[in-house]
Amino acid sequence: MPALTKADGRRALTTIRSQAATLGGALGTFWTALGANTLLGGALYQFGVIPRTLIGLRGILFAPFIHGSVAHLAANTIPFVVLGWLTLIQGRGRFTRVTLAAMLGSGLMAWVLGAPGSVHIGASGVIFGYLGFLMLTGWFERKFWNIALSVGVTAAWGGLVFGVMPGQVGISWQAHLGGFIGGVLAARALSRR
């Protein structure tokens, strides 16, 4: 095994800083949007997914950035960072594609299946997209690293899958299900077999 050089260390540090900036920038946007929404008396909720309304489709793009409370955003922060980083270490292009697939799947499923007049917000659909991608990437890629990652993520975070079923009032299982499906489809589409 070749020895690591200082240049290797600098490249690794640059990569980690870039990944931290990407995830930190997203989190900063989430928290800023929460502060703005609080100051505006909830005015940003109109940018969530509103089922079966034409204007509600814009929520596919904006809803992941809007959260209802500090508790809501705090509950999404750790899974977003951990699962987002595990997706990001596989490459910025893959991360972007998985994120977009999760946003699209999450938003469309909430738009199609959500209760009339409801508003769906939050990054949990994207988080479920990362989860679906990470759990299934080993199956589609059939490489040791991807299989190990899938097994590890499933062991540590697999219990979240129950969030794709109807349950607690006020929790968008529709967005969770759509995001998860988006992540699985991204894993299949991006497989390098």
C-alpha positions, 0 to 999 in steps of 0.5 A: 500500500503506497504511503500517503503524501502531504499532497494527499492530505491536503486534497482530503482536507480540501474535499472535506471542507467542500463537503462541509460547505455544501451541507453547512450551506444547506443547513444555513439556508434551512435555519435562515428560512425558519427565522424569516418564516417566524418573523413573517408570521408563517408567510413562507408556508405558501411555498410548500407543496399544496396537493392538487393545486397548480401553485402547489407544484412550486413546493417541489422546489421550495418545501425542503427549505421550509420548516414549521418550528425549531423542533421540526428542523432540529429533528431533521438536522442530524439525519440530513447531515449524516445521510447527506454526507454519506451520499456526498462522499460518493461524489458531488454529481451523485449527491446532486442527482439523488437530492433532485430525485428525492425532491421530485419524488417527495414533492410529487407524492405529497402533491398527488396523495396529500390531504386537500388543503394541507401544506407539506414542508420540510427536508424529511422527504430529501432525507428519506431519499438519501436513506433509500439511495444508501440502503439500495446502492449496494444491491444495484452496484454489487461492490464491496464498499457499496454493500458495506455502506448499505448494510451499515446504513440499514442497521443504523438508520433502517428503522426510519423506513416506518416513516413512509407509512401513514401514522402520526398526524401532521407528519407527511408520510407521503413526502417520506414515501416519495423521497424514499422511492426517488432515492431508490430510483436514483440508486438504480439509475446511477449504478455503475454495473 
